[in-house]
Structures are given as C-alpha cells and as structure tokens.
Amino acid sequence: MSEPTRKCMATELGFHRNELVQFQTIFTVGNGIALLPFMYLFPWVPMHYLVPALDLL
C-alpha cells in the first residue's frame, strides 16, 4: 500500500499515529491463526460438507 493511500485511509477512519499499522498487524496475525484449524480439517472433512457447515455457524 502506498504512503499517500495509507495516510488518506488513516485520516478518513480517524486513526491517530500508528493505529492503522497496528490494526493491519492484528488483522494479519488473526487471519493466519484462523487458517491453522482448516489445514487439519480439510484433509478429513469433505469441503462440500465443511464450507456449508461453517456458513451455519
């Protein structure tokens, strides 16, 4: 993401100092952690059962 885009986004969202960077870091770490269970579920549970079941949750 370019610097002008980042500054504009931080201004529009009302973030101060490094809050946008911290938010992006938390999102990236959370996304990585959320993917770990699926690495183990997909080989054992067929995807056409697992994905609709997750939609119901």
C-alpha positions in Angstrom: 0.0 0.0 0.0 1.5 3.4 -1.0 2.1 6.0 1.6 -0.4 8.6 0.3 -3.1 5.9 0.3 -2.3 4.9 3.8 -2.3 8.5 5.1 -5.7 9.1 3.4 -7.2 5.9 4.8 -5.9 6.7 8.3 -7.4 10.2 8.1 -10.8 9.0 6.8 -11.0 6.3 9.5 -9.9 8.8 12.3 -6.9 6.8 13.3 -4.0 8.5 15.1 -0.3 7.8 14.9 0.3 4.1 14.3 -3.2 2.8 14.9 -3.7 1.8 11.2 -0.4 -0.1 11.2 -1.4 -1.8 14.5 -4.9 -2.7 13.1 -3.3 -4.2 9.9 -0.9 -6.2 12.0 -3.6 -7.6 14.3 -5.7 -8.5 11.2 -2.8 -10.3 9.5 -2.0 -12.3 12.7 -5.6 -13.1 13.3 -6.1 -14.3 9.8 -3.1 -16.5 10.0 -4.2 -18.1 13.3 -7.7 -18.6 11.9 -6.3 -20.6 8.9 -4.5 -23.1 11.1 -7.5 -25.3 12.0 -8.5 -25.6 8.4 -5.1 -27.1 7.5 -6.1 -30.0 9.6 -9.9 -30.1 8.9 -9.8 -30.1 5.1 -8.0 -33.4 4.6 -10.5 -35.3 6.8 -13.8 -33.5 6.2 -15.0 -33.1 2.6 -15.1 -29.5 1.6 -18.7 -29.7 0.3 -19.7 -30.5 3.9 -17.3 -28.3 5.8 -18.0 -25.0 4.0 -21.8 -25.1 4.3 -21.5 -26.1 8.0 -19.2 -23.1 8.6 -21.8 -20.9 7.0 -24.4 -22.1 9.5 -22.1 -21.2 12.4 
